[in-house]
Amino acid sequence: MKKTKNTIRMALLAAGLLAANAVLADAVTDNAKALLDKGDANAAYALLEPLEGQRAGNTDYDFLLGLAALEIGKNTNAVFAFERVLAVDPNHVRARAEIARAYAALGETKTAKQEFETVKKQGVPPEVAVTIDRLLSAIERVEDEGHTTVRGFVEGTFGHDSNVNSATADRNVAVPLFGGAIFTLGPGGTRRSDTFTSAGGGLNLRKPLDKEWALTAGLSGSKRMNTDVDIFDTGSTDAYLGVVRTYGKDVFSAALQYNQFWVDNNRYREAAGFTTQWQHNYDARNQASLYIQYSDLHYMSQEVRNADRFVIGANFAHALKGFKTVFYGGAYVGDEATRKDGFEHLGHTLYGARVGVQHDFHRDAKAFANLGYEHRRYGAEDPFFLKTRTDHQWNLGAGVMWTPAKSWLVTPQFQYTDSRSNVALNRFRRELVSVTVRREF
């Protein structure tokens, strides 16, 4: 009898110890999850790692350990932990997605792509699918870094433009040089609205020279055709040749650039120059850049407008947690100085700023909006209007980027421009609604 009581007592003690261990185990994983939710992966890993010998094989524990290890850069440890999860539960979608991320961090891009594709086939929420697509794109970019790549696009646009010639809506303008006499503007000098179509395309090349340096080049062109007001049809071609150096979190680039612009099938202006930029990637969610641009502007039939244009600016981008929403912006200052003496009123100094946001509201669609402002003060008194021209220009844009299939992009958008000037001839408003269909290859 006494022996039986001792046996029962021991069994109850063992059961109590097991229950206590279970409660402790739950407390450990709960605390680790809370730490990860707060973004303190180091503390979560420090809590979990000493228990690996005892708790390895428990899927909840192994998943949290793998997640904490991945967040602090212990990618190999993360792979081991996630492998134990998948050995017990091969359909653990989150663990498979995270092990793919760990493989990508280790540079095993082929295995990472296979795991990500498996996750997508298992079925995931739209926001997870968006993240996976983004990671797959990043992996492809990494794979491309060691190979020469050529990418291109073709696109077409249809839309309506309320002011195809960016002109004032006033038919009559007073000219102070002639004592305030009223002049009636011709049809080409006043606001004209029209529907339009445009077509364009381009090619971009990237050739790695070594692990840090790469050669870049590109060529693109577009043609816009108005339905009725064809004297304001426009076209352009662009070309560039440059180098890029990637050094840790810093990316340095420099490129020679050339542009030709046509109006009514006649060469209107050409610009040749360069751009240099330094971009710093603080982390996966934050980046900033500084740039300098120079252009030699040459007008084919108005040589008095030939000028040297310099712009210096800075940009930033910040992604919220989850990468579904990205904010970006920038500011710049510049100078466009005419070369011919006596025509300083055609040149100007400028400064401006722009901000924008992009939000992934569906796995195949992103909404965007942006706002920009530019101030221009001209170099001398206008000889006809007897005052130094000053412009304040606002630009607003909003739209949606929809990806109906891989490599296809459909972008309906609205753009609004309000240019306010102390010279009546240069005041205008413009609304543009368009839909662009783009195919990348």
C-alpha positions as CSV (number, residue, x, y, z in Angstrom):
1,M,0.0,0.0,0.0
2,K,2.8,2.4,1.0
3,K,4.6,1.5,-2.3
4,T,1.4,2.3,-4.3
5,K,1.1,5.7,-2.6
6,N,4.7,6.5,-3.4
7,T,4.2,5.5,-7.0
8,I,1.1,7.8,-7.2
9,R,3.0,10.6,-5.5
10,M,5.9,10.3,-8.0
11,A,3.5,10.2,-10.9
12,L,1.7,13.3,-9.7
13,L,5.1,15.1,-9.2
14,A,6.2,14.1,-12.7
15,A,2.9,15.4,-14.2
16,G,3.3,18.6,-12.2
17,L,6.8,19.1,-13.6
18,L,5.6,18.4,-17.1
19,A,2.8,20.9,-16.7
20,A,5.2,23.5,-15.3
21,N,7.5,22.9,-18.2
22,A,4.6,23.3,-20.7
23,V,3.6,26.6,-19.0
24,L,7.3,27.8,-19.1
25,A,7.6,26.7,-22.7
26,D,4.5,28.7,-23.6
27,A,5.8,31.7,-21.7
28,V,9.1,31.5,-23.6
29,T,7.5,31.4,-27.1
30,D,4.9,34.0,-26.1
31,N,7.7,36.4,-24.9
32,A,9.8,35.7,-28.0
33,K,6.8,36.4,-30.3
34,A,6.1,39.7,-28.4
35,L,9.8,40.7,-28.8
36,L,9.7,40.0,-32.5
37,D,6.4,41.9,-32.9
38,K,8.2,44.9,-31.3
39,G,11.1,44.5,-33.7
40,D,13.6,43.3,-31.0
41,A,15.0,40.3,-32.8
42,N,18.2,40.3,-30.9
43,A,16.4,39.9,-27.6
44,A,14.1,37.2,-29.0
45,Y,17.1,35.2,-30.3
46,A,18.9,35.6,-26.9
47,L,15.8,34.1,-25.2
48,L,15.3,31.2,-27.6
49,E,18.8,30.1,-28.6
50,P,19.9,28.6,-25.2
51,L,16.9,26.3,-25.3
52,E,17.6,24.8,-28.8
53,G,19.0,21.5,-27.4
54,Q,15.9,20.9,-25.4
55,R,13.2,22.3,-27.7
56,A,14.4,21.6,-31.3
57,G,11.7,19.7,-33.1
58,N,8.8,21.8,-31.7
59,T,7.4,23.7,-34.7
60,D,6.4,26.8,-32.8
61,Y,9.7,27.1,-31.1
62,D,11.7,26.3,-34.3
63,F,9.8,28.8,-36.4
64,L,10.3,31.7,-33.9
65,L,14.0,30.8,-33.5
66,G,14.4,30.8,-37.3
67,L,12.6,34.1,-37.7
68,A,14.8,35.7,-35.0
69,A,18.0,34.3,-36.5
70,L,17.0,35.6,-39.9
71,E,16.3,39.1,-38.7
72,I,19.7,39.4,-37.0
73,G,21.6,38.0,-40.0
74,K,22.3,34.5,-38.7
75,N,21.0,33.0,-42.0
76,T,22.5,29.5,-41.7
77,N,21.0,29.0,-38.2
78,A,17.7,30.3,-39.6
79,V,17.8,27.7,-42.4
80,F,18.4,24.8,-39.9
81,A,15.5,26.0,-37.8
82,F,13.1,26.3,-40.7
83,E,14.2,22.9,-42.1
84,R,13.1,21.3,-38.8
85,V,9.7,23.0,-39.1
86,L,9.2,21.8,-42.6
87,A,10.3,18.3,-41.7
88,V,7.4,18.1,-39.3
89,D,4.9,20.2,-41.3
90,P,5.8,20.4,-45.1
91,N,2.8,22.6,-45.6
92,H,3.9,25.4,-43.2
93,V,3.6,28.2,-45.8
94,R,5.2,30.9,-43.7
95,A,8.2,28.7,-42.8
96,R,8.8,27.9,-46.5
97,A,8.6,31.6,-47.4
98,E,11.1,32.5,-44.6
99,I,13.5,29.8,-45.6
100,A,13.4,31.1,-49.1
101,R,14.3,34.5,-47.8
102,A,17.2,32.9,-45.8
103,Y,18.5,31.1,-48.9
104,A,18.4,34.4,-50.8
105,A,20.4,36.1,-48.0
106,L,23.0,33.3,-48.2
107,G,23.3,33.9,-52.0
108,E,21.6,30.6,-52.9
109,T,19.3,32.3,-55.3
110,K,18.3,29.2,-57.3
111,T,17.0,27.4,-54.2
112,A,15.4,30.6,-52.9
113,K,13.4,31.0,-56.2
114,Q,12.3,27.3,-56.0
115,E,11.0,27.8,-52.5
116,F,9.2,31.1,-53.3
117,E,7.5,29.5,-56.3
118,T,6.4,26.6,-54.1
119,V,4.9,29.0,-51.6
120,K,2.9,30.8,-54.4
121,K,1.5,27.5,-55.6
122,Q,0.4,26.6,-52.1
123,G,-1.8,29.7,-52.1
124,V,-1.1,32.8,-50.0
125,P,-2.9,36.1,-49.3
126,P,-2.6,38.8,-51.9
127,E,-0.3,41.0,-49.7
128,V,2.1,38.0,-49.2
129,A,2.0,37.3,-53.0
130,V,3.1,40.9,-53.6
131,T,6.0,40.6,-51.2
132,I,7.1,37.3,-52.8
133,D,6.9,38.9,-56.3
134,R,9.1,41.7,-55.0
135,L,11.6,39.3,-53.6
136,L,11.7,37.3,-56.8
137,S,12.4,40.5,-58.7
138,A,15.2,41.3,-56.3
139,I,16.7,37.8,-56.8
140,E,16.6,38.2,-60.6
141,R,18.4,41.5,-60.2
142,V,21.1,39.8,-58.1
143,E,21.4,37.1,-60.7
144,D,21.7,39.6,-63.5
145,E,24.6,41.5,-61.7
146,G,27.1,39.0,-63.0
147,H,25.8,38.8,-66.6
148,T,25.3,41.2,-69.4
149,T,21.6,42.0,-69.6
150,V,19.5,43.8,-72.3
151,R,16.0,44.9,-71.3
152,G,13.5,46.8,-73.4
153,F,10.0,48.0,-73.6
154,V,7.3,49.2,-76.0
155,E,4.3,51.3,-75.1
156,G,1.3,53.1,-76.4
157,T,-0.8,55.8,-74.9
158,F,-4.3,57.3,-75.6
159,G,-5.6,60.4,-73.8
160,H,-7.1,63.8,-73.8
161,D,-5.0,67.0,-73.2
162,S,-6.8,70.3,-72.3
163,N,-3.8,72.4,-73.4
164,V,-1.6,70.7,-75.9
165,N,0.6,73.8,-76.5
166,S,0.8,74.9,-72.8
167,A,-0.6,78.3,-73.7
168,T,-2.6,81.0,-72.0
169,A,-6.4,80.9,-72.2
170,D,-6.6,84.7,-72.9
171,R,-7.2,85.7,-76.5
172,N,-6.1,89.3,-75.9
173,V,-2.9,90.5,-74.1
174,A,-1.9,94.0,-73.1
175,V,1.8,94.8,-74.0
176,P,3.3,97.6,-71.9
177,L,6.1,98.3,-74.4
178,F,3.4,99.7,-76.7
179,G,1.7,101.7,-74.0
180,G,-0.6,98.9,-72.9
181,A,-2.0,98.3,-76.4
182,I,-4.1,95.1,-76.7
183,F,-2.9,92.5,-79.0
184,T,-5.0,89.5,-80.2
185,L,-3.1,86.2,-80.1
186,G,-3.1,83.9,-83.1
187,P,-4.5,80.3,-82.9
188,G,-1.1,78.9,-82.0
189,G,-0.7,81.3,-79.1
190,T,-3.8,80.4,-77.2
191,R,-4.9,77.2,-75.3
192,R,-5.9,74.3,-77.6
193,S,-7.4,71.0,-76.4
194,D,-7.3,67.7,-78.3
195,T,-7.2,64.0,-77.9
196,F,-3.9,62.2,-78.7
197,T,-2.1,58.9,-79.2
198,S,1.6,58.2,-78.6
199,A,4.0,55.3,-79.1
200,G,7.4,54.7,-77.7
201,G,10.0,52.1,-76.9
202,G,13.5,51.7,-75.7
203,L,16.5,49.4,-74.9
204,N,18.8,49.4,-71.9
205,L,22.0,47.5,-71.5
206,R,24.0,46.7,-68.4
207,K,27.5,45.0,-68.7
208,P,29.4,44.1,-65.5
209,L,33.1,44.9,-65.6
210,D,33.9,43.3,-62.3
211,K,32.2,42.8,-58.9
212,E,31.8,46.6,-58.3
213,W,31.8,48.3,-61.8
214,A,29.3,48.0,-64.6
215,L,28.8,49.7,-67.9
216,T,25.3,51.0,-68.8
217,A,23.8,52.3,-72.0
218,G,20.3,53.0,-73.3
219,L,18.3,54.3,-76.3
220,S,14.7,55.3,-76.3
221,G,12.2,57.3,-78.4
222,S,8.6,58.4,-78.5
223,K,6.2,60.1,-80.9
224,R,2.9,61.9,-79.9
225,M,0.2,62.6,-82.4
226,N,-2.7,64.9,-81.7
227,T,-6.0,64.1,-83.4
228,D,-6.7,67.6,-84.8
229,V,-4.0,70.1,-83.7
230,D,-1.2,68.3,-85.5
231,I,1.1,71.4,-85.6
232,F,1.8,70.6,-82.0
233,D,2.7,67.0,-82.5
234,T,5.9,66.2,-80.7
235,G,8.6,63.5,-80.6
236,S,11.9,62.8,-78.8
237,T,14.9,60.5,-78.7
238,D,17.2,59.9,-75.8
239,A,20.5,58.1,-75.4
240,Y,22.9,57.6,-72.6
241,L,26.2,55.9,-71.8
242,G,27.5,55.6,-68.3
243,V,29.2,53.6,-65.5
244,V,27.9,52.4,-62.2
245,R,29.9,51.4,-59.1
246,T,28.3,49.5,-56.3
247,Y,30.3,49.6,-53.1
248,G,28.6,48.2,-50.0
249,K,25.5,50.4,-49.4
250,D,26.6,53.0,-51.8
251,V,25.9,53.2,-55.5
252,F,27.8,55.8,-57.6
253,S,26.8,56.5,-61.2
254,A,27.8,58.9,-64.0
255,A,26.4,59.1,-67.5
256,L,26.7,61.1,-70.7
257,Q,23.2,62.0,-72.1
258,Y,21.8,63.3,-75.4
259,N,18.2,64.3,-76.3
260,Q,16.5,65.6,-79.4
261,F,13.0,67.1,-79.3
262,W,10.8,67.7,-82.3
263,V,7.7,69.8,-82.8
264,D,5.5,69.3,-85.9
265,N,8.2,66.9,-87.3
266,N,10.8,69.6,-87.2
267,R,13.9,69.5,-84.9
268,Y,13.2,72.0,-82.2
269,R,15.9,71.5,-79.5
270,E,18.8,69.3,-78.7
271,A,20.4,68.8,-75.3
272,A,23.7,67.2,-74.5
273,G,25.2,66.8,-71.1
274,F,25.9,64.5,-68.1
275,T,24.4,63.3,-64.8
276,T,26.3,62.1,-61.7
277,Q,24.6,60.6,-58.7
278,W,25.5,59.1,-55.3
279,Q,22.8,56.8,-53.8
280,H,23.1,55.4,-50.2
281,N,20.9,52.5,-49.2
282,Y,20.6,52.8,-45.4
283,D,18.6,49.5,-45.2
284,A,15.9,47.7,-47.2
285,R,13.3,50.4,-46.4
286,N,15.3,53.7,-46.6
287,Q,17.5,55.3,-49.3
288,A,18.7,58.7,-50.2
289,S,20.6,60.2,-53.2
290,L,22.4,63.4,-54.3
291,Y,22.8,64.3,-58.0
292,I,24.2,66.9,-60.4
293,Q,23.0,67.5,-63.9
294,Y,24.3,69.6,-66.8
295,S,22.8,70.2,-70.2
296,D,24.0,72.2,-73.2
297,L,20.7,73.4,-74.7
298,H,20.7,74.3,-78.4
299,Y,17.5,75.6,-80.2
300,M,17.5,75.0,-83.9
301,S,15.6,78.2,-85.0
302,Q,16.0,80.4,-81.8
303,E,19.7,80.5,-81.1
304,V,19.3,83.4,-78.7
305,R,17.7,80.8,-76.3
306,N,20.8,78.6,-76.3
307,A,21.8,78.0,-72.7
308,D,23.8,76.1,-70.1
309,R,21.6,74.4,-67.6
310,F,22.8,73.1,-64.2
311,V,20.7,71.4,-61.5
312,I,21.7,70.0,-58.1
313,G,19.3,68.0,-56.1
314,A,18.6,65.4,-53.4
315,N,16.0,62.6,-53.2
316,F,14.8,60.2,-50.6
317,A,12.5,57.1,-50.3
318,H,11.0,55.4,-47.3
319,A,9.0,52.2,-47.3
320,L,6.7,51.4,-44.4
321,K,6.9,48.1,-42.7
322,G,5.6,45.4,-45.0
323,F,6.7,47.5,-48.1
324,K,3.1,48.0,-49.2
325,T,3.5,51.8,-49.0
326,V,6.4,53.9,-50.1
327,F,6.9,57.6,-49.6
328,Y,9.4,59.6,-51.7
329,G,10.4,63.1,-52.4
330,G,13.2,65.5,-53.2
331,A,14.3,69.1,-53.7
332,Y,16.6,70.8,-56.2
333,V,18.1,74.2,-57.3
334,G,19.4,75.2,-60.7
335,D,20.3,77.8,-63.2
336,E,19.6,78.1,-66.9
337,A,22.0,80.8,-68.3
338,T,21.7,82.0,-71.9
339,R,24.9,82.5,-73.7
340,K,24.1,85.5,-75.9
341,D,24.5,88.9,-74.4
342,G,21.3,91.0,-74.2
343,F,19.0,88.0,-73.8
344,E,19.3,87.3,-70.1
345,H,15.6,87.6,-69.8
346,L,15.3,84.2,-71.5
347,G,17.4,82.5,-68.8
348,H,16.4,81.9,-65.2
349,T,17.3,80.5,-61.8
350,L,15.0,77.8,-60.3
351,Y,14.3,75.8,-57.3
352,G,11.7,73.2,-56.6
353,A,10.5,70.2,-54.6
354,R,8.3,67.1,-55.1
355,V,6.7,64.5,-52.9
356,G,4.8,61.3,-53.7
357,V,3.4,58.1,-52.3
358,Q,2.8,54.7,-53.8
359,H,0.6,52.0,-52.2
360,D,0.1,48.4,-53.1
361,F,-3.6,47.9,-52.6
362,H,-3.8,44.6,-54.6
363,R,-1.2,42.0,-55.6
364,D,-1.5,43.3,-59.2
365,A,-2.2,47.0,-58.7
366,K,-0.5,50.0,-57.1
367,A,-2.0,53.5,-56.6
368,F,0.2,56.5,-56.7
369,A,0.0,60.3,-56.2
370,N,2.6,63.0,-56.5
371,L,2.8,66.8,-56.0
372,G,5.5,69.1,-57.3
373,Y,6.4,72.8,-57.2
374,E,8.9,74.9,-59.1
375,H,9.8,78.5,-58.8
376,R,11.6,80.3,-61.7
377,R,12.9,83.9,-61.7
378,Y,14.2,85.2,-65.0
379,G,17.5,87.0,-65.5
380,A,16.4,90.4,-66.7
381,E,13.4,92.6,-67.5
382,D,11.3,91.3,-70.3
383,P,11.6,93.9,-73.2
384,F,7.9,93.7,-74.1
385,F,6.2,93.4,-70.7
386,L,8.8,95.7,-68.9
387,K,9.1,93.5,-65.8
388,T,11.2,90.6,-64.7
389,R,9.3,87.4,-65.2
390,T,8.6,85.2,-62.2
391,D,6.8,81.8,-62.5
392,H,5.2,79.6,-59.8
393,Q,4.3,76.2,-61.3
394,W,2.4,73.4,-59.5
395,N,2.1,69.8,-60.8
396,L,-0.2,67.2,-59.5
397,G,-0.5,63.6,-60.6
398,A,-2.4,60.5,-59.6
399,G,-3.1,57.1,-61.1
400,V,-2.9,53.3,-60.9
401,M,-0.3,50.9,-62.2
402,W,-2.0,47.6,-63.0
403,T,-0.1,44.4,-63.9
404,P,-2.7,42.2,-65.7
405,A,0.0,39.6,-66.7
406,K,3.8,39.2,-66.3
407,S,5.7,41.9,-68.2
408,W,2.5,43.9,-68.9
409,L,1.7,47.3,-67.3
410,V,-1.5,49.4,-67.7
411,T,-1.4,52.9,-66.2
412,P,-4.4,55.1,-66.2
413,Q,-3.5,58.5,-64.8
414,F,-4.5,62.2,-64.3
415,Q,-2.0,65.1,-64.5
416,Y,-2.7,68.7,-63.6
417,T,-0.4,71.7,-64.2
418,D,-1.0,75.2,-62.9
419,S,1.6,77.7,-64.0
420,R,1.2,81.1,-62.4
421,S,3.3,84.0,-63.8
422,N,3.4,87.8,-63.4
423,V,3.6,87.9,-67.3
424,A,0.1,87.2,-68.6
425,L,1.4,85.4,-71.7
426,N,3.0,82.7,-69.6
427,R,0.0,81.8,-67.3
428,F,-1.7,78.6,-68.1
429,R,-3.5,75.5,-66.8
430,R,-3.4,72.0,-68.2
431,E,-5.3,68.8,-67.5
432,L,-4.3,65.5,-69.0
433,V,-6.1,62.2,-68.7
434,S,-4.4,59.2,-70.3
435,V,-4.1,55.4,-70.3
436,T,-0.7,53.8,-71.2
437,V,-0.2,50.1,-72.0
438,R,3.5,48.9,-71.7
439,R,5.1,45.6,-72.5
440,E,8.6,44.9,-71.1
441,F,10.9,42.3,-72.3
